[in-house]
Amino acid sequence: MIEAVVSPPLPAPSPNVSRRPPPRWGVQTGLIQSRQPAFWLFVVALFVGGLYGLLIQLSALLVSPVGWLLSLVLLALYALPVLLVIRWLDLYEREPRSMLVGAFLWGYLVVPLFAGFGNDLWGIVIAKLGGADFAAQWSDALTAPVIEETFKYLGVALLFLVARAEFDDLIDGFVYGAVVGLGFACAEDLFYFMFKFGGDVAQVLQGFWVRVIASGLYGHVTFTGIAGIGLAYFVSRRLDRSLGRRLAVAAGLLLLAITAHFVWNSPWLWEDQPLFVATTFKGLPFFIGLLILLYLARRRENDALSEALAGEIGQPGLLPSEMAALRDMRSRRAAAARVRPAGGPQAQRLLKQLQREQIRLALTSTAVDSTDDAGLLQQRAVCQALRLRLWQTPGVSQALGISADEAAAAFAAAPAAWTRNAVVITTGGWALATPDWNDPRRVGLPPRLELQVMQERGPWILVRSRAGWLGWTYVSYLEAAPAA
């Protein structure tokens, strides 16, 4: 047996740590939650909305097959970059694809059905009360903002009820709100291209110019993204904000989204100014407001990253000097800029890879309940190995502000190279995620599998495979490796 590798003790918690626990970034669920009543309500709504959506698509196909196909292509060219930007803004914990698909389908299928009937119904009421001329000018501004934003908001709320663990912080609310808004924008634009502008090729291109190119930044993605941030604030700040404050923020941001939609749909400026001037003047203030909210949300996420990694500072995966360069995007870019002149582009890429793995370390640490979890120990080892590879490039450690003593200590603490010193017995065995027989996370060990003993804890042994996999096994499952 080789000498056990013992991790240093955890640092004492800071007295200024927020009462809010670190987000459970590493715990992901997804949309398919058959035990949640909200999931089945979501499914029923998608089914009904899907029937209505199919009717709309068939009608558009009958109007102009070429125009319908062109509309789908143009909307895909618009939607894919927007989705990539939304995913890019979700920097740390990427939302499950099933949840994003569900959000888009809610906006594309469900909201058009209910909002369409609601807009038509209240449009009749406004025409009765204000007359035909008043309704022609103001009906869209008085009906659509309230009705459409309400049904889009209900979709985000329903997604929360299906998978509460996915709403960790404010960025999550923006992501789901923006994707719901994007789905509705695509459905509404297709309807306008085919039934309002006329449906042939020239008219579809004109509609794409007016509704997407000239005004794509300021539409439903912005409106519902703002409202989604408010909902996420309400559900994620329960431990450190009062109910009244959370209600005020959520209601205020929903009202801001409705107001932005109202200003956008109102007849102000549409006829008096060129299109770009009108869209910029009416939409830009709210778009800037969304950017400010995203900036504040990103600061909150950076603080959450620091909280998630607080227990990892000083462990093999994260040094105190690395945490200072990891806590936000500006610091990471500054560190990469210092490394490139010293070690070249390869060292810069290696540093970025190390930082990505350290962010993954934060996700892993929030997903486990024990510091003995093999997945956590393995992720620490991945970060440690990348660091040592990076520091082997001359000048890199100095560029990162690492002292010679700190670098020497890091190399001295590196685990020994993989060496076969144990094998699984002929009847096979089990490896668990933690040294606890009650842990259901276990895999079978095939007979005669060669392993390296990393740590011993009573009858439990932490082993590493040649590929780097770690797991806890029982001493009775192992025997000494035969001589080479």
C-alpha positions in Angstrom: 0.0 0.0 0.0 1.2 3.5 -0.8 1.1 6.3 1.7 -2.3 7.8 2.1 -3.0 11.2 0.6 -4.7 13.3 3.2 -6.4 16.5 2.3 -5.7 19.7 4.3 -8.5 20.7 6.8 -11.2 23.0 5.6 -10.8 26.7 6.3 -12.9 28.3 9.0 -16.1 29.9 7.7 -16.0 33.7 7.3 -18.0 35.6 9.8 -19.5 37.6 7.0 -21.0 34.7 5.0 -24.6 35.4 3.9 -27.4 33.6 5.5 -28.3 32.3 2.1 -26.7 28.9 1.5 -24.7 28.4 -1.7 -26.9 27.5 -4.7 -27.2 23.8 -5.5 -25.8 24.3 -8.9 -24.7 20.7 -9.3 -28.2 19.4 -8.7 -30.2 19.2 -11.9 -33.6 17.7 -12.5 -35.1 18.5 -15.9 -38.6 18.9 -17.3 -39.8 15.2 -17.1 -41.1 15.1 -13.5 -44.0 12.6 -13.6 -44.7 12.9 -9.9 -45.3 16.7 -10.1 -48.9 17.7 -10.8 -47.5 20.8 -12.5 -45.7 18.6 -15.1 -49.0 17.1 -16.2 -50.6 20.5 -16.4 -47.7 21.6 -18.5 -48.2 18.5 -20.8 -51.9 19.1 -21.2 -51.3 22.8 -22.1 -48.7 21.8 -24.6 -51.0 19.2 -26.2 -53.9 21.7 -26.5 -51.6 24.4 -27.8 -50.0 21.9 -30.2 -53.3 21.2 -31.8 -53.9 25.0 -32.3 -50.3 25.4 -33.5 -50.8 22.6 -36.0 -53.9 24.4 -37.4 -51.9 27.6 -37.8 -49.1 25.9 -39.6 -51.4 24.1 -42.0 -53.2 27.3 -42.7 -49.9 29.1 -43.4 -48.9 26.2 -45.6 -52.0 26.6 -47.7 -51.5 30.4 -48.1 -48.0 30.0 -49.5 -45.8 26.9 -49.1 -42.7 28.8 -50.2 -43.5 31.7 -47.9 -44.1 29.4 -45.0 -40.8 27.5 -45.5 -38.9 30.8 -45.9 -40.5 32.1 -42.7 -39.3 29.1 -40.8 -35.8 29.4 -42.2 -35.6 33.2 -41.4 -36.9 32.6 -37.9 -34.4 29.9 -37.3 -31.6 32.2 -38.4 -33.0 34.7 -35.8 -33.7 32.3 -33.0 -30.4 30.3 -32.9 -28.1 33.2 -32.3 -30.4 34.6 -29.6 -30.5 31.2 -27.9 -26.6 31.1 -28.0 -26.5 34.5 -26.4 -28.9 33.4 -23.7 -26.9 30.3 -23.1 -23.7 32.3 -22.9 -25.2 34.6 -20.3 -26.0 31.5 -18.2 -22.3 31.3 -17.3 -22.0 28.8 -14.4 -24.9 26.4 -14.3 -26.3 25.7 -17.7 -30.0 24.9 -17.6 -31.1 21.4 -18.7 -32.0 21.2 -22.4 -35.4 19.7 -21.6 -36.3 22.8 -19.6 -35.2 25.1 -22.4 -37.2 23.1 -24.9 -40.2 23.2 -22.7 -39.9 27.0 -22.2 -39.6 27.5 -26.0 -42.6 25.3 -26.7 -44.7 27.1 -24.1 -44.0 30.4 -25.8 -44.5 28.9 -29.3 -47.6 26.8 -28.8 -49.4 27.6 -25.6 -49.2 31.4 -25.3 -50.5 32.1 -28.9 -53.6 30.0 -28.2 -54.7 31.7 -25.0 -53.4 35.1 -25.7 -55.0 35.1 -29.2 -58.5 34.5 -27.8 -57.9 36.9 -24.9 -56.7 39.7 -27.2 -59.7 39.2 -29.5 -62.2 39.2 -26.7 -60.9 42.3 -25.0 -60.4 44.0 -28.4 -64.2 43.7 -28.8 -64.8 45.2 -25.4 -62.5 48.1 -26.2 -64.2 48.7 -29.5 -67.6 48.7 -27.8 -66.4 51.2 -25.1 -64.1 53.5 -27.2 -65.4 53.1 -30.7 -63.8 51.6 -33.8 -61.2 54.4 -34.4 -60.0 54.3 -30.8 -59.8 50.5 -30.9 -57.9 50.5 -34.2 -55.2 52.7 -32.6 -55.0 51.5 -29.0 -56.4 48.0 -28.8 -53.0 46.3 -29.3 -51.5 48.4 -26.6 -54.2 47.9 -24.1 -54.8 44.2 -24.5 -51.6 42.4 -25.6 -49.2 43.7 -22.9 -51.4 42.4 -20.0 -52.7 39.2 -21.6 -49.5 38.0 -23.4 -47.1 38.9 -20.5 -49.5 37.1 -18.1 -49.5 33.9 -20.0 -45.8 34.0 -20.7 -45.2 34.6 -17.0 -47.5 31.7 -16.1 -45.2 29.5 -18.3 -42.1 30.5 -16.3 -44.0 30.0 -13.0 -45.1 26.5 -14.1 -41.6 25.6 -15.0 -40.6 26.5 -11.5 -43.3 24.3 -10.0 -42.1 21.4 -12.2 -38.4 21.8 -11.3 -37.8 24.1 -8.4 -34.1 23.1 -8.1 -33.4 24.8 -11.4 -34.3 28.3 -10.1 -31.2 29.0 -8.1 -30.7 32.7 -8.8 -31.7 35.6 -11.0 -30.0 34.5 -14.2 -32.2 31.4 -14.2 -35.3 33.5 -14.3 -34.0 35.6 -17.1 -33.0 32.4 -19.1 -36.4 30.8 -18.9 -38.3 34.1 -19.4 -36.2 35.0 -22.4 -36.7 31.6 -24.0 -40.4 31.7 -23.5 -40.4 35.1 -25.0 -38.3 33.9 -27.9 -40.8 31.1 -28.6 -43.7 33.4 -28.6 -41.9 35.9 -30.8 -41.2 33.2 -33.4 -44.9 32.1 -33.4 -46.2 35.7 -33.6 -43.7 36.6 -36.3 -44.7 33.6 -38.5 -48.3 34.5 -38.1 -47.6 38.1 -39.2 -45.4 37.1 -42.1 -48.1 34.8 -43.5 -51.4 36.5 -42.6 -50.7 40.2 -42.1 -47.9 40.9 -44.6 -49.3 38.5 -47.2 -47.2 35.3 -47.2 -45.3 35.5 -50.5 -41.5 35.7 -50.7 -41.3 39.5 -51.0 -43.8 40.1 -48.2 -42.2 37.6 -45.9 -38.8 39.4 -46.4 -40.5 42.7 -45.7 -42.1 41.3 -42.5 -38.7 39.9 -41.4 -37.1 43.4 -41.9 -39.9 45.2 -39.9 -40.5 42.7 -37.1 -37.0 41.2 -36.6 -34.2 43.2 -38.1 -35.5 46.6 -37.1 -37.0 45.7 -33.7 -35.8 42.2 -32.7 -33.7 43.3 -29.7 -36.6 45.0 -28.0 -39.4 42.5 -28.2 -40.7 39.6 -26.2 -37.3 38.3 -25.2 -36.6 41.5 -23.3 -40.1 41.8 -21.8 -40.4 38.3 -20.4 -36.7 38.2 -19.5 -37.3 41.2 -17.2 -40.4 39.5 -15.7 -38.5 36.2 -15.3 -35.8 37.9 -13.2 -38.5 39.2 -10.8 -40.0 35.7 -10.4 -36.5 34.2 -9.8 -35.9 36.9 -7.2 -39.1 35.9 -5.4 -38.4 32.2 -5.3 -34.6 32.2 -4.7 -34.3 34.9 -2.0 -36.6 33.4 0.6 -33.8 33.1 3.2 -32.4 36.6 3.1 -35.2 38.8 1.9 -38.7 39.5 3.4 -41.9 38.3 1.7 -43.0 41.9 1.2 -39.8 42.9 -0.5 -39.8 39.8 -2.7 -43.4 40.5 -3.7 -42.6 44.1 -4.5 -39.6 43.2 -6.7 -41.5 40.4 -8.5 -44.6 42.6 -9.1 -42.5 45.6 -10.0 -40.6 43.8 -12.7 -43.7 42.2 -14.1 -45.3 45.6 -14.3 -42.1 47.0 -15.9 -42.4 44.2 -18.6 -46.1 45.0 -19.2 -45.2 48.8 -19.4 -42.4 48.1 -21.9 -44.8 46.0 -24.0 -47.5 48.8 -23.8 -45.0 51.5 -24.9 -43.9 49.2 -27.7 -47.4 48.5 -29.0 -48.7 52.1 -28.5 -49.2 54.2 -31.6 -46.7 56.8 -30.4 -43.9 57.6 -32.9 -44.8 54.8 -35.4 -46.1 57.1 -38.1 -44.1 60.3 -37.2 -40.6 58.9 -37.3 -38.5 56.5 -39.4 -38.8 52.9 -38.3 -35.3 52.6 -36.7 -35.8 55.9 -34.8 -39.1 54.8 -33.5 -38.0 51.3 -32.4 -34.8 52.7 -30.8 -36.6 55.4 -28.8 -39.4 53.1 -27.6 -37.4 50.0 -26.9 -33.9 51.1 -26.0 -34.6 52.3 -22.4 -36.1 49.0 -21.4 -33.3 47.1 -23.1 -30.8 49.1 -21.1 -32.8 48.3 -18.0 -32.6 44.6 -18.8 -28.8 44.9 -19.2 -28.6 46.6 -15.8 -30.6 43.8 -14.3 -28.4 41.2 -15.9 -25.3 43.0 -14.6 -26.7 42.9 -11.1 -27.7 39.3 -11.5 -24.2 38.4 -12.7 -22.7 40.1 -9.7 -25.0 38.0 -7.5 -23.8 34.9 -9.3 -20.2 35.8 -8.9 -20.8 36.1 -5.1 -22.6 32.7 -5.2 -19.5 31.2 -7.0 -17.3 32.5 -4.1 -19.7 31.0 -1.6 -19.8 27.7 -3.4 -16.0 27.5 -3.5 -15.3 28.8 0.0 -14.8 25.3 1.3 -12.5 24.4 -1.6 -9.9 27.1 -1.0 -6.8 25.5 0.1 -7.9 22.1 -1.1 -5.9 20.4 -4.0 -8.3 21.8 -6.6 -8.2 25.5 -5.7 -5.4 27.7 -4.2 -6.2 31.1 -2.5 -4.4 33.0 -5.3 -6.5 31.2 -7.9 -9.8 32.2 -6.3 -8.9 35.9 -6.7 -8.5 35.4 -10.4 -11.6 33.1 -10.7 -14.4 35.1 -9.1 -15.6 37.0 -12.1 -15.1 37.2 -15.9 -13.0 40.3 -15.8 -10.5 38.7 -13.4 -10.3 35.5 -15.5 -9.6 37.6 -18.6 -6.9 39.5 -16.8 -5.2 36.3 -15.7 -5.3 34.9 -19.2 -3.8 38.2 -20.6 -0.9 37.9 -18.1 -0.2 34.2 -19.0 -0.1 34.6 -22.8 3.1 36.7 -23.0 4.8 34.3 -20.6 3.7 30.9 -21.9 2.1 31.6 -25.3 -1.4 30.6 -26.5 -1.1 27.0 -25.4 -0.5 28.1 -21.7 -3.4 30.5 -22.1 -5.7 27.7 -23.3 -4.5 25.5 -20.4 -5.3 28.3 -17.9 -8.9 28.7 -19.4 -9.3 24.9 -19.2 -8.2 25.0 -15.5 -10.7 27.7 -14.7 -13.5 25.9 -16.4 -12.7 22.8 -14.3 -12.6 24.9 -11.2 -16.0 26.3 -12.0 -17.1 22.7 -12.5 -15.6 22.0 -9.1 -18.0 24.6 -7.7 -20.9 22.7 -9.3 -19.7 19.4 -8.0 -19.2 20.8 -4.5 -22.8 22.1 -4.3 -24.1 18.7 -5.5 -22.6 16.5 -2.8 -23.3 16.3 0.9 -19.9 14.9 2.0 -16.4 16.1 1.5 -15.5 12.4 1.1 -17.5 12.1 -2.1 -15.4 10.4 -4.8 -16.8 12.7 -7.5 -15.6 15.8 -5.5 -12.2 14.2 -4.8 -11.8 13.3 -8.5 -12.7 16.9 -9.6 -10.1 18.2 -7.2 -7.6 15.9 -8.7 -8.4 17.1 -12.3 -7.8 20.7 -11.3 -4.6 19.8 -9.5 -3.3 18.0 -12.5 -4.1 20.8 -14.9 -2.4 23.3 -12.6 0.8 21.3 -12.5 0.8 21.0 -16.3 0.3 24.8 -16.5 3.1 25.6 -14.1 5.5 23.4 -15.9 5.7 26.1 -18.6 8.5 28.5 -17.6 7.4 31.9 -16.5 3.7 31.1 -16.1 3.6 30.7 -12.3 5.4 34.0 -11.9 3.0 35.7 -14.3 0.1 34.5 -12.1 1.8 35.9 -9.0 2.7 32.5 -7.6 5.7 32.6 -5.3 8.5 30.0 -5.6 7.6 28.5 -2.2 3.9 28.2 -3.1 4.8 26.5 -6.4 7.2 24.1 -4.7 4.6 23.2 -2.1 2.1 22.5 -4.8 4.4 20.2 -6.7 5.4 18.4 -3.5 1.7 17.8 -2.6 1.0 16.2 -6.0 -0.1 12.6 -5.8 2.3 9.9 -7.0 2.0 8.8 -10.6 -0.4 6.0 -11.2 1.0 2.7 -9.9 -0.7 -0.6 -9.7 -0.6 -1.7 -6.1 -4.0 -3.5 -5.7 -6.4 -5.7 -7.7 -10.0 -6.6 -7.2 -10.5 -10.2 -5.9 -11.6 -12.9 -8.3 -15.3 -12.6 -7.3 -15.4 -8.9 -8.1 -16.6 -6.1 -5.7 -18.3 -2.8 -5.3 -17.1 0.8 -5.4 -19.3 3.5 -3.8 -19.3 7.3 -4.0 -18.8 7.7 -0.3 -17.5 5.4 2.5 -21.0 4.5 3.5 -22.9 1.3 2.7 -26.2 3.3 2.6 -25.0 5.3 -0.4 -27.0 4.1 -3.4 -24.4 5.4 -5.9 -22.3 2.3 -6.6 -20.7 0.5 -9.5 -19.5 -3.1 -9.8 -15.8 -3.7 -9.9 -14.8 -6.5 -12.4 -12.5 -9.2 -11.1 -8.8 -8.6 -11.3 -9.2 -4.9 -12.1 -5.9 -3.1 -11.4 -6.2 -0.1 -9.0 -4.1 2.3 -7.0 -4.8 2.9 -3.4 -5.0 6.6 -2.6 -6.3 6.8 0.9 -7.3 4.4 3.7 -10.0 5.1 6.3 -10.5 2.1 8.5 -11.9 -0.7 6.3 -12.7 1.7 3.5 -10.2 2.4 0.8 -10.2 5.2 -1.8 -8.9 3.7 -5.1 -8.0 5.2 -8.5 -8.2 3.4 -11.8 -5.7 3.8 -14.6 -8.1 6.2 -16.3 -8.3 8.5 -13.2 -11.7 7.3 -11.9 -12.0 7.4 -8.1 -14.2 5.4 -5.8 -14.5 4.0 -2.3 -14.3 0.2 -1.9 -14.1 -2.2 1.1 -10.9 -3.7 2.1 -12.2 -7.2 1.6 -12.7 -6.6 -2.1 -9.0 -6.0 -2.7 -5.8 -7.9 -2.6 -2.2 -6.9 -3.1 -1.2 -6.6 -6.7 1.2 -9.4 -7.9 4.7 -8.5 -8.8 5.2 -7.2 -12.3 
